[in-house]
Amino acid sequence: MFDRINIHSSIPVYAQIEYQVRIALASGRLKAGDRLPSIHALTEKLGVNANTVVRAYQDLTYMGIINGRRGMGTFITEDAAAKCRDSVRGEVIGRLHEIISEAKASGMSAKEIKTSIDALYAAAPDENKLGATVKSLLKGK
């Protein structure tokens, strides 16, 4: 986890950390009671300021997704997965709606949109395959 954090993105790193935790919960990769990396360990791994990780963990605590236990670590709460499943799916559907609206406005047919989505979905787990798929779709193949 946290391998998809991009410190050069326009999205703040703390927000990316929060989203990665929420995605991992929604997908079942994280479960209630699982321990998150310490602030220090995550700071070292990502090469960011400790305040960035503190902000993410504070926000996740406020959302009721994690709970810090003094001297023991930071853990996923019991009801976090259900909270994240619904909210993450809602956010993804919202973004898909925006993207499909843009695609339609640009003149793409329903078939072109569906073909693109199917190809990108199939390539998504593999970053190399995903890059090649995107290039192929852009060339119209």
C-alpha positions as CSV (number, residue, x, y, z in Angstrom):
1,M,0.0,0.0,0.0
2,F,1.0,3.6,-0.5
3,D,2.9,2.7,-3.7
4,R,0.7,4.9,-5.8
5,I,1.4,8.1,-3.9
6,N,2.7,10.8,-6.4
7,I,4.5,13.7,-4.6
8,H,4.5,15.6,-7.9
9,S,0.7,15.4,-8.3
10,S,-1.6,18.4,-8.0
11,I,-3.5,16.4,-5.3
12,P,-2.0,17.0,-1.9
13,V,0.0,14.0,-0.6
14,Y,-2.1,13.8,2.6
15,A,-5.3,13.5,0.5
16,Q,-3.6,10.7,-1.6
17,I,-2.7,8.8,1.6
18,E,-6.3,9.2,2.9
19,Y,-7.7,8.0,-0.4
20,Q,-5.3,5.0,-0.6
21,V,-6.4,3.9,2.8
22,R,-10.1,4.3,1.9
23,I,-9.6,2.4,-1.4
24,A,-7.7,-0.5,0.4
25,L,-10.7,-0.7,2.8
26,A,-13.3,-0.6,0.1
27,S,-11.5,-3.4,-1.8
28,G,-10.9,-5.6,1.2
29,R,-7.1,-5.3,1.2
30,L,-7.4,-3.6,4.6
31,K,-9.7,-4.9,7.3
32,A,-10.9,-3.9,10.8
33,G,-8.0,-4.2,13.3
34,D,-5.3,-4.0,10.7
35,R,-2.3,-1.8,11.8
36,L,-1.2,1.1,9.6
37,P,2.5,2.1,9.3
38,S,3.7,4.4,12.0
39,I,4.0,8.1,11.1
40,H,7.7,7.9,11.1
41,A,7.8,4.7,8.9
42,L,5.4,6.2,6.3
43,T,7.3,9.5,6.3
44,E,10.5,7.6,5.5
45,K,8.9,5.5,2.9
46,L,7.3,8.4,1.0
47,G,10.0,10.9,1.6
48,V,7.6,13.5,2.9
49,N,7.4,15.8,5.9
50,A,5.9,14.1,9.0
51,N,3.2,16.8,9.2
52,T,1.8,15.5,5.9
53,V,1.3,12.0,7.4
54,V,0.0,13.5,10.6
55,R,-2.6,15.5,8.7
56,A,-3.7,12.3,6.8
57,Y,-4.0,10.3,10.0
58,Q,-5.8,13.1,11.8
59,D,-8.3,13.3,8.9
60,L,-8.8,9.6,8.8
61,T,-9.3,9.6,12.6
62,Y,-11.9,12.4,12.3
63,M,-13.7,10.3,9.6
64,G,-13.8,7.4,12.0
65,I,-11.7,5.2,9.8
66,I,-8.6,4.8,12.1
67,N,-7.9,5.0,15.8
68,G,-4.6,5.6,17.4
69,R,-3.7,3.6,20.5
70,R,-1.0,5.2,22.5
71,G,2.2,3.1,22.4
72,M,0.6,0.5,20.2
73,G,0.0,2.1,16.8
74,T,-2.7,3.2,14.5
75,F,-5.5,0.7,13.6
76,I,-8.5,0.4,11.3
77,T,-11.8,0.8,13.1
78,E,-14.5,-1.9,13.1
79,D,-17.0,0.0,10.8
80,A,-14.4,1.6,8.5
81,A,-14.9,-0.8,5.5
82,A,-18.6,-0.2,5.2
83,K,-18.0,3.6,5.4
84,C,-15.4,3.5,2.7
85,R,-17.1,1.1,0.4
86,D,-20.1,3.4,0.0
87,S,-18.2,6.7,-0.2
88,V,-15.4,5.5,-2.6
89,R,-18.0,3.9,-5.0
90,G,-19.9,7.1,-4.9
91,E,-16.8,9.2,-5.7
92,V,-15.8,6.8,-8.5
93,I,-19.3,6.9,-10.1
94,G,-19.2,10.7,-9.9
95,R,-15.9,10.9,-11.7
96,L,-17.0,8.3,-14.3
97,H,-20.1,10.5,-14.9
98,E,-17.9,13.5,-15.5
99,I,-15.5,11.6,-17.8
100,I,-18.4,10.1,-19.8
101,S,-20.0,13.5,-20.2
102,E,-16.7,14.9,-21.5
103,A,-16.3,12.0,-23.9
104,K,-19.8,12.4,-25.3
105,A,-19.3,16.2,-25.6
106,S,-16.1,15.5,-27.5
107,G,-17.9,13.4,-30.1
108,M,-17.0,9.9,-28.9
109,S,-19.7,7.3,-29.6
110,A,-21.1,5.0,-26.9
111,K,-19.2,2.1,-28.5
112,E,-15.9,4.0,-28.4
113,I,-16.4,4.9,-24.8
114,K,-17.3,1.3,-23.8
115,T,-14.4,-0.1,-25.8
116,S,-12.0,2.4,-24.0
117,I,-13.4,1.6,-20.6
118,D,-13.2,-2.2,-21.2
119,A,-9.6,-1.9,-22.4
120,L,-8.5,0.3,-19.5
121,Y,-10.3,-1.9,-17.0
122,A,-8.5,-5.0,-18.3
123,A,-5.1,-3.3,-18.2
124,A,-5.6,-1.5,-14.8
125,P,-3.7,-3.8,-12.5
126,D,-0.5,-3.7,-14.6
127,E,1.0,-0.2,-15.0
128,N,3.1,-1.2,-18.0
129,K,0.1,-2.7,-19.8
130,L,-2.0,0.3,-18.8
131,G,0.4,2.7,-20.4
132,A,0.5,0.7,-23.6
133,T,-3.3,0.5,-23.7
134,V,-3.6,4.2,-23.3
135,K,-1.2,4.8,-26.1
136,S,-3.0,2.4,-28.3
137,L,-6.4,4.0,-27.5
138,L,-5.0,7.4,-28.3
139,K,-3.8,6.2,-31.7
140,G,-7.3,4.8,-32.4
141,K,-6.3,1.2,-32.6
